[in-house]
Amino acid sequence: MSQTNNLKVGVQKVGRFLSAMVMPNIGAFIAWGLITALFIPTGWLPSETLAALVAPMINYLLPLLIGYTGGKLVGGDRGAVAGAITTMGVIVGADIPMFLGAMIVGPLGGYVIKKFDQMVHGKVKAGFEMLVNNFSIGILGMITALLAYVVIGPVVQVLTQGLGAGVGWIVDHKLLPLVSIIVEPAKILFLNNAINHGVFTPLGAEQSAAVGKSIFYLIETNPGPGLGVLLAFMLVGKGAAKSSAYGASIIHFLGGIHEIYFPYVLMKPRLILAVIAGGVTGVTVNMMFGNGLAGPPSPGSIFALTLMSTKGVGILLTWASIAAAAAVSFVVAAIFIRMDNTETTDLAAAQADMAAMKAESKGAALSSSKVQKIVVACDAGMGSSAMGATVLRNKVKDAGLDIEVINLAINDLADADIVITQAELTPRAQQKLPAAQHYSIGNFMDGAFYDDLVARLKA
């Protein structure tokens, strides 16, 4: 694997780990966002009594959930408890919501208990297991919580304040739209969940707690840039990309599964300029009119964005930012697509065919008797891979094959005969499960790809 691929895989792993601490808890963030949108003094149904839930949730519940999840990722169930205990140290030692602190000390607590368990494995006398298990978490959790309170908490608070000042400077100088120059290309590399849930959700929660809304919730989640590209393919594209763009646009805009448009940009890399232009436009519109959302929209569907919009003209401003982003992205994408007169091909699908042919030439042709489990994997294990798994599962069932088809996050890959994922994520999947046969797909809804796979299995 090239050095560039190693770097890309490494960045994806770090980003995935950060987002993995937040994504399982998005429901809690949404609940907090809804409570904020409804009951704060400027909300839809102002209530001083019910608004009392806002501060405890953002200061205690959300950081504790992040720390618990981070500890669990590293040290399992015992690591989760240790992560939560440790997170209390940074919460109590600071006067700001400690999302960044929770992302640091939660995994630290899990790591400490994991290393302890490895040290004492097989050395505890029979009958003392429960005593050692309980007191080890209690003692080590106390130590890490004190460390977090005395040392890590103050450092993280200074760091958080510094980052907040930097972000404030960017906002004050009207430079926030330029963030799209980084965000949009990073999304295409499947870092969308890392950016949104690992960075913008915590930043947005802090801003929303202070002023009741946040523009950070509208940077990565705006479906406008991707919608513009898909509309351009629908109107001026050719071949399979044109015909598939209709369904992809519905899934993207209404379902909020943004990964569906990434392969269209990867097929014609110049289109990255289109989504950047759209992203800059959307952020500019929201910044000019002071628009923001009360909570994180997840997934980035028009329905979720509308639900999280603020009272008054907030919904109209949100729609306007999406429409403006889509219009600009469409114009730029249409120009580039028209300049390229060749029929659009699906590079990832071609790579998958090459991999299949290479496997056959080496005597590794597919056999339904050997294949018992197929995993359709994506970065988060939800959304796009779930849809792909459903399509393939139905085709496998119709073919009368007794093969299990499931969807997972790449980090959760543990056992599979065949792994299907998008080309940009295949290197990570190969590292995670090297013994499996790996196939790249451009579009998880590509029925022709699944038809070919099922035909090979039947043959």
C-alpha positions as CSV (number, residue, x, y, z in Angstrom):
1,M,0.0,0.0,0.0
2,S,1.4,3.4,-1.0
3,Q,2.4,6.0,1.6
4,T,-0.5,8.2,0.5
5,N,-2.9,5.4,1.0
6,N,-1.4,4.7,4.4
7,L,-1.9,8.3,5.4
8,K,-5.4,8.4,4.1
9,V,-6.3,5.2,5.9
10,G,-4.7,6.6,9.1
11,V,-6.7,9.8,8.9
12,Q,-9.9,7.9,8.3
13,K,-9.2,5.7,11.3
14,V,-8.6,8.7,13.6
15,G,-11.7,10.4,12.3
16,R,-13.8,7.3,12.6
17,F,-12.7,6.8,16.2
18,L,-13.7,10.4,17.1
19,S,-17.1,10.1,15.4
20,A,-17.6,6.7,16.9
21,M,-17.7,8.3,20.3
22,V,-20.5,10.7,19.3
23,M,-22.6,8.8,16.7
24,P,-24.1,6.2,19.1
25,N,-25.2,9.1,21.2
26,I,-26.7,11.3,18.5
27,G,-30.2,10.5,19.7
28,A,-29.3,12.2,23.0
29,F,-27.9,15.2,21.2
30,I,-31.2,15.4,19.2
31,A,-33.3,15.1,22.3
32,W,-31.3,18.0,23.9
33,G,-31.6,20.0,20.7
34,L,-35.4,19.5,20.6
35,I,-35.7,20.5,24.2
36,T,-33.6,23.6,23.5
37,A,-35.6,24.5,20.4
38,L,-38.9,24.2,22.2
39,F,-38.5,25.5,25.7
40,I,-35.7,28.1,26.0
41,P,-37.0,31.7,26.2
42,T,-36.7,32.2,22.4
43,G,-38.0,28.7,21.6
44,W,-41.3,27.6,20.0
45,L,-42.9,26.8,23.4
46,P,-41.0,28.8,26.0
47,S,-41.1,27.2,29.5
48,E,-38.7,28.2,32.3
49,T,-39.5,25.0,34.1
50,L,-38.8,22.6,31.2
51,A,-35.8,24.6,30.0
52,A,-34.1,23.7,33.2
53,L,-33.2,20.4,31.5
54,V,-31.0,22.1,29.0
55,A,-27.9,22.9,31.1
56,P,-27.6,19.6,33.0
57,M,-27.9,17.7,29.7
58,I,-25.2,19.5,27.9
59,N,-22.9,19.8,30.9
60,Y,-23.3,16.3,32.3
61,L,-25.3,13.9,30.3
62,L,-23.8,14.4,26.8
63,P,-20.1,14.4,27.9
64,L,-20.7,11.4,30.1
65,L,-22.2,9.5,27.2
66,I,-19.2,10.4,25.0
67,G,-16.8,9.3,27.7
68,Y,-18.7,6.1,28.4
69,T,-18.7,5.3,24.7
70,G,-15.0,6.2,24.3
71,G,-14.1,3.9,27.2
72,K,-16.2,1.1,25.7
73,L,-14.5,1.4,22.3
74,V,-11.1,0.8,24.0
75,G,-11.9,-1.4,26.9
76,G,-15.3,-3.0,26.5
77,D,-18.0,-2.8,29.1
78,R,-15.5,-2.4,32.0
79,G,-13.7,0.3,30.0
80,A,-17.1,2.1,29.5
81,V,-17.6,2.4,33.2
82,A,-14.0,3.5,33.8
83,G,-14.4,6.1,30.9
84,A,-17.5,7.5,32.5
85,I,-15.8,7.8,35.9
86,T,-12.8,9.5,34.4
87,T,-15.0,11.9,32.4
88,M,-16.5,13.2,35.6
89,G,-13.1,14.5,36.5
90,V,-13.0,16.9,33.5
91,I,-16.6,17.8,33.9
92,V,-16.3,19.0,37.5
93,G,-13.0,20.6,36.8
94,A,-14.4,23.0,34.1
95,D,-17.1,25.5,33.7
96,I,-17.7,24.8,30.0
97,P,-19.3,21.7,28.3
98,M,-16.4,19.2,28.2
99,F,-16.9,17.4,24.9
100,L,-13.3,17.6,23.9
101,G,-12.2,16.5,27.4
102,A,-14.6,13.5,27.2
103,M,-13.1,12.5,23.9
104,I,-9.7,12.4,25.5
105,V,-10.2,11.0,29.0
106,G,-13.0,8.5,28.1
107,P,-10.7,6.4,26.0
108,L,-8.0,6.9,28.6
109,G,-10.1,5.4,31.3
110,G,-10.9,2.5,29.0
111,Y,-7.2,2.0,28.2
112,V,-6.1,1.9,31.8
113,I,-8.6,-0.7,32.8
114,K,-7.9,-2.7,29.7
115,K,-4.2,-2.8,30.5
116,F,-4.9,-3.8,34.1
117,D,-7.1,-6.7,32.9
118,Q,-4.3,-7.9,30.6
119,M,-1.8,-7.7,33.5
120,V,-3.9,-9.8,35.9
121,H,-5.4,-12.2,33.4
122,G,-5.1,-15.7,34.7
123,K,-3.5,-14.6,37.9
124,V,-6.5,-14.0,40.1
125,K,-7.3,-16.8,42.5
126,A,-10.7,-18.5,42.2
127,G,-13.4,-16.9,44.2
128,F,-11.7,-13.4,44.1
129,E,-12.7,-12.5,40.6
130,M,-15.6,-10.3,41.5
131,L,-13.7,-8.5,44.2
132,V,-10.8,-7.7,41.9
133,N,-13.1,-6.7,39.1
134,N,-15.1,-4.2,41.2
135,F,-12.3,-2.7,43.2
136,S,-10.0,-2.4,40.2
137,I,-12.5,-0.2,38.4
138,G,-13.2,1.7,41.6
139,I,-9.5,2.4,42.5
140,L,-8.3,3.0,38.9
141,G,-11.4,5.0,38.1
142,M,-10.7,7.2,41.2
143,I,-7.1,7.8,40.1
144,T,-7.9,8.6,36.5
145,A,-10.8,10.9,37.6
146,L,-8.5,12.8,40.0
147,L,-5.9,13.0,37.2
148,A,-8.5,14.3,34.8
149,Y,-9.8,16.8,37.5
150,V,-6.4,18.2,38.5
151,V,-4.3,18.0,35.3
152,I,-6.2,17.1,32.1
153,G,-9.3,19.2,32.8
154,P,-7.5,22.6,33.1
155,V,-5.4,21.9,30.1
156,V,-8.4,20.9,28.0
157,Q,-10.3,24.0,29.2
158,V,-7.5,26.3,28.1
159,L,-7.2,24.4,24.8
160,T,-11.0,24.5,24.3
161,Q,-11.1,28.2,25.0
162,G,-8.2,28.8,22.6
163,L,-10.0,26.8,19.9
164,G,-13.2,28.7,20.6
165,A,-11.4,32.0,20.3
166,G,-9.9,30.9,17.0
167,V,-13.4,29.9,15.7
168,G,-14.8,33.2,17.0
169,W,-12.1,35.0,15.1
170,I,-13.0,33.2,11.9
171,V,-16.7,34.0,12.4
172,D,-16.0,37.6,13.3
173,H,-13.9,38.1,10.2
174,K,-16.6,36.5,7.9
175,L,-14.2,33.7,6.9
176,L,-16.4,30.8,8.0
177,P,-17.5,30.0,4.4
178,L,-13.8,29.2,3.5
179,V,-14.1,26.2,5.9
180,S,-16.0,24.5,3.0
181,I,-12.7,24.4,1.1
182,I,-11.6,21.7,3.6
183,V,-14.9,20.2,4.5
184,E,-16.2,19.3,1.1
185,P,-13.1,17.4,-0.2
186,A,-12.8,15.7,3.2
187,K,-16.4,14.5,2.9
188,I,-15.6,12.8,-0.5
189,L,-12.8,10.9,1.3
190,F,-15.5,9.5,3.6
191,L,-14.5,11.7,6.5
192,N,-18.1,13.2,6.6
193,N,-19.0,11.5,9.9
194,A,-15.7,12.4,11.5
195,I,-16.1,16.0,10.6
196,N,-19.8,16.3,11.5
197,H,-20.0,14.2,14.6
198,G,-16.4,14.5,15.8
199,V,-16.0,18.3,15.3
200,F,-19.1,20.3,14.4
201,T,-21.6,18.5,16.7
202,P,-19.6,19.4,19.9
203,L,-18.9,22.9,18.6
204,G,-22.5,23.4,17.7
205,A,-23.7,22.1,21.0
206,E,-21.6,24.7,22.9
207,Q,-22.8,27.5,20.6
208,S,-26.4,26.4,20.8
209,A,-26.3,26.3,24.6
210,A,-25.1,29.9,24.6
211,V,-27.4,31.5,21.9
212,G,-30.0,28.9,21.2
213,K,-28.8,27.9,17.7
214,S,-25.6,27.2,15.8
215,I,-24.4,27.6,12.3
216,F,-22.0,24.7,12.8
217,Y,-24.9,22.3,12.4
218,L,-25.4,23.6,8.9
219,I,-21.9,23.3,7.4
220,E,-21.4,19.6,6.8
221,T,-25.0,18.5,6.8
222,N,-26.3,20.9,4.1
223,P,-27.5,18.6,1.3
224,G,-27.4,21.4,-1.3
225,P,-23.9,20.8,-2.7
226,G,-24.4,17.1,-3.3
227,L,-27.9,17.7,-4.7
228,G,-26.6,20.2,-7.2
229,V,-24.1,17.6,-8.6
230,L,-26.8,15.0,-8.9
231,L,-29.1,17.4,-10.6
232,A,-26.4,18.2,-13.1
233,F,-25.9,14.5,-13.9
234,M,-29.6,14.1,-14.3
235,L,-29.9,16.9,-16.8
236,V,-26.6,16.9,-18.7
237,G,-24.9,13.6,-17.8
238,K,-24.7,10.5,-19.9
239,G,-24.9,6.7,-19.4
240,A,-25.3,4.9,-16.1
241,A,-24.5,8.0,-14.0
242,K,-27.4,9.9,-15.6
243,S,-29.9,7.2,-15.1
244,S,-28.9,6.4,-11.5
245,A,-28.7,10.0,-10.4
246,Y,-32.5,10.2,-10.2
247,G,-32.8,7.6,-7.4
248,A,-29.6,8.9,-5.8
249,S,-30.9,12.4,-5.5
250,I,-34.0,11.2,-3.6
251,I,-31.9,9.1,-1.2
252,H,-29.5,12.0,-0.7
253,F,-32.0,14.8,-0.3
254,L,-34.9,13.1,1.5
255,G,-33.1,10.2,3.2
256,G,-30.1,12.2,4.2
257,I,-27.6,9.6,3.0
258,H,-24.9,11.9,1.6
259,E,-22.5,9.1,0.8
260,I,-24.6,8.3,-2.2
261,Y,-23.2,11.2,-4.2
262,F,-19.5,10.7,-3.4
263,P,-18.9,8.3,-6.3
264,Y,-20.3,10.8,-8.8
265,V,-17.7,13.3,-7.7
266,L,-14.9,10.7,-7.6
267,M,-15.8,9.7,-11.2
268,K,-15.0,13.3,-12.3
269,P,-12.6,14.8,-9.7
270,R,-13.1,18.3,-11.1
271,L,-16.6,18.2,-9.6
272,I,-15.0,18.8,-6.2
273,L,-14.9,22.5,-7.2
274,A,-18.7,22.3,-7.6
275,V,-19.4,21.0,-4.1
276,I,-16.9,23.5,-2.7
277,A,-18.7,26.3,-4.4
278,G,-22.0,25.1,-3.2
279,G,-20.7,24.6,0.4
280,V,-19.3,28.2,0.4
281,T,-22.6,29.5,-0.8
282,G,-24.7,27.7,1.8
283,V,-22.5,28.8,4.7
284,T,-22.4,32.4,3.3
285,V,-26.2,32.6,3.2
286,N,-26.6,31.3,6.8
287,M,-23.8,33.6,8.0
288,M,-25.3,36.7,6.3
289,F,-28.7,36.1,7.9
290,G,-27.5,34.7,11.3
291,N,-29.2,31.4,10.7
292,G,-28.5,28.2,12.7
293,L,-30.1,25.1,13.9
294,A,-31.1,24.3,17.5
295,G,-29.7,20.8,17.4
296,P,-27.8,18.4,15.1
297,P,-29.8,17.1,12.1
298,S,-29.0,13.4,11.8
299,P,-29.1,12.2,9.1
300,G,-28.6,15.3,6.9
301,S,-32.1,15.1,5.4
302,I,-34.3,18.0,4.4
303,F,-36.8,16.7,7.0
304,A,-34.2,16.7,9.9
305,L,-32.9,20.1,8.9
306,T,-36.4,21.5,8.9
307,L,-37.3,20.0,12.2
308,M,-34.1,21.5,13.9
309,S,-34.6,24.9,12.4
310,T,-35.4,27.8,14.8
311,K,-38.6,29.6,15.5
312,G,-39.8,32.3,13.0
313,V,-38.0,32.6,9.7
314,G,-35.5,29.9,10.6
315,I,-37.1,27.3,8.4
316,L,-37.2,29.6,5.4
317,L,-33.5,30.6,5.9
318,T,-32.5,26.9,6.1
319,W,-34.3,26.1,2.9
320,A,-32.8,29.2,1.2
321,S,-29.3,28.1,2.2
322,I,-29.9,24.6,0.8
323,A,-31.4,26.0,-2.5
324,A,-28.6,28.5,-3.0
325,A,-26.0,25.8,-2.4
326,A,-27.7,23.4,-4.8
327,A,-28.1,26.1,-7.5
328,V,-24.4,27.1,-7.4
329,S,-23.2,23.5,-7.3
330,F,-25.5,22.6,-10.2
331,V,-24.2,25.4,-12.4
332,V,-20.5,24.6,-11.8
333,A,-21.0,20.8,-12.1
334,A,-23.1,21.2,-15.3
335,I,-20.3,23.2,-16.9
336,F,-17.7,20.5,-16.1
337,I,-19.9,17.6,-17.2
338,R,-20.7,19.3,-20.5
339,M,-17.0,20.0,-21.1
340,D,-16.4,16.2,-20.8
341,N,-18.1,14.6,-23.8
342,T,-17.1,11.1,-22.8
343,E,-19.7,8.8,-21.3
344,T,-19.4,8.7,-17.6
345,T,-18.2,5.3,-16.3
346,D,-18.2,3.9,-12.9
347,L,-14.6,3.6,-12.0
348,A,-15.2,1.7,-8.7
349,A,-17.4,-0.8,-10.4
350,A,-14.7,-1.4,-13.0
351,Q,-12.2,-1.9,-10.2
352,A,-14.5,-4.5,-8.6
353,D,-14.8,-6.4,-11.9
354,M,-11.0,-6.4,-12.2
355,A,-10.7,-7.8,-8.7
356,A,-13.2,-10.5,-9.5
357,M,-11.5,-11.5,-12.7
358,K,-8.1,-11.5,-10.9
359,A,-9.6,-13.8,-8.2
360,E,-11.0,-16.1,-10.8
361,S,-7.6,-16.3,-12.6
362,K,-6.0,-17.4,-9.4
363,G,-8.6,-20.1,-8.8
364,A,-10.6,-18.1,-6.3
365,A,-13.9,-18.0,-8.1
366,L,-16.9,-17.5,-5.9
367,S,-18.8,-20.5,-4.7
368,S,-22.0,-20.4,-2.7
369,S,-20.9,-23.5,-0.8
370,K,-17.8,-21.6,0.4
371,V,-19.5,-18.2,1.0
372,Q,-21.7,-18.2,4.1
373,K,-21.6,-14.5,5.1
374,I,-21.5,-11.3,3.1
375,V,-21.0,-8.0,4.8
376,V,-21.8,-4.7,3.1
377,A,-19.7,-2.1,5.1
378,C,-19.4,1.6,5.2
379,D,-17.8,4.1,7.6
380,A,-20.7,4.3,10.0
381,G,-22.4,1.0,9.4
382,M,-25.7,2.8,8.8
383,G,-27.5,4.5,6.0
384,S,-25.8,3.7,2.7
385,S,-24.5,0.2,3.7
386,A,-27.9,-0.7,5.2
387,M,-29.6,0.1,1.9
388,G,-27.0,-1.9,-0.1
389,A,-27.3,-4.9,2.2
390,T,-31.1,-4.8,1.8
391,V,-30.8,-4.8,-2.0
392,L,-28.3,-7.7,-2.0
393,R,-30.2,-9.6,0.6
394,N,-33.3,-9.6,-1.5
395,K,-31.4,-10.7,-4.6
396,V,-29.7,-13.5,-2.6
397,K,-33.1,-14.7,-1.3
398,D,-34.7,-14.6,-4.8
399,A,-31.8,-16.7,-6.1
400,G,-32.4,-19.4,-3.4
401,L,-29.0,-19.0,-1.9
402,D,-28.5,-19.7,1.8
403,I,-26.1,-16.8,2.5
404,E,-26.3,-14.3,5.4
405,V,-26.1,-10.7,4.3
406,I,-25.6,-7.9,6.9
407,N,-24.3,-4.4,7.0
408,L,-21.6,-3.2,9.5
409,A,-19.2,-0.3,10.2
410,I,-15.7,-1.2,8.9
411,N,-14.4,-1.0,12.4
412,D,-16.8,-3.7,13.5
413,L,-15.7,-6.2,10.8
414,A,-14.9,-9.5,12.5
415,D,-16.1,-12.4,10.4
416,A,-17.1,-12.5,6.7
417,D,-16.4,-14.4,3.5
418,I,-17.0,-11.4,1.3
419,V,-16.8,-7.7,2.2
420,I,-18.3,-5.1,-0.1
421,T,-17.5,-1.4,0.4
422,Q,-16.8,1.7,-1.6
423,A,-13.3,2.0,-3.2
424,E,-12.1,4.7,-0.9
425,L,-12.8,2.5,2.1
426,T,-11.6,-0.8,0.7
427,P,-8.0,-0.5,2.1
428,R,-9.4,0.0,5.6
429,A,-11.6,-3.0,5.2
430,Q,-8.7,-5.1,3.9
431,Q,-6.6,-4.2,7.0
432,K,-9.5,-5.1,9.3
433,L,-10.3,-8.4,7.7
434,P,-7.5,-9.5,5.4
435,A,-8.8,-13.1,5.0
436,A,-12.0,-12.1,3.3
437,Q,-12.6,-11.4,-0.4
438,H,-13.0,-7.7,-0.9
439,Y,-15.0,-6.0,-3.6
440,S,-15.4,-2.3,-4.3
441,I,-18.7,-0.7,-5.3
442,G,-19.3,2.8,-6.6
443,N,-22.9,3.1,-5.6
444,F,-24.5,0.9,-2.9
445,M,-27.7,0.9,-4.9
446,D,-26.0,-0.5,-8.0
447,G,-28.3,-3.4,-8.8
448,A,-26.2,-4.6,-11.7
449,F,-23.2,-5.1,-9.4
450,Y,-25.2,-7.3,-7.1
451,D,-26.8,-9.2,-10.0
452,D,-23.3,-10.1,-11.3
453,L,-22.2,-11.1,-7.8
454,V,-25.2,-13.4,-7.3
455,A,-24.7,-14.9,-10.7
456,R,-21.2,-15.8,-9.8
457,L,-22.3,-17.3,-6.6
458,K,-25.0,-19.4,-8.4
459,A,-22.6,-20.5,-11.1
